[in-house]
Amino acid sequence: MKHPSLAGLVSAAAMMLAGSVMGAQARSPDSLVRAPEITRTLKGKVCTSRVGATFAFGQDGHYAYDGLWTDHGHYRIHDGTVTIMLDSGLEKSFAISRRNGVLFMEDTAVSCA
């Protein structure tokens, strides 16, 4: 039996924390970003948070995070969300919204290039 790594446990905790602090604005219909716009914004791009964490969304569906730790997996895009499936087996959907023209993953502002 495989034991979870510290990075995997930290990832799980971070995903749960991010999900529990989602703001009401991210769930409001006014800020809902449809799947085609999310695809144009994220697919094939590297997004960066204000504190320097990077979220890479490959053209082929691969996902990578580099910040307080590193993680890899795959992603799927839906209306209003992106679902991350980490190689560790963890899965989490993150709300995608725009507030005052800024893209947010949950409550984290990101810019994508």
Beta strands, then each sheet from edge to edge (+ up, - down):
strand 1: 45-49
strand 2: 54-57
strand 3: 62-66
strand 4: 70-78
strand 5: 81-86
strand 6: 91-99
strand 7: 102-105
strand 8: 108-112
sheet 1: 1+ 2- 3+ 4- 5+ 6- 7+ 8- 1+
end
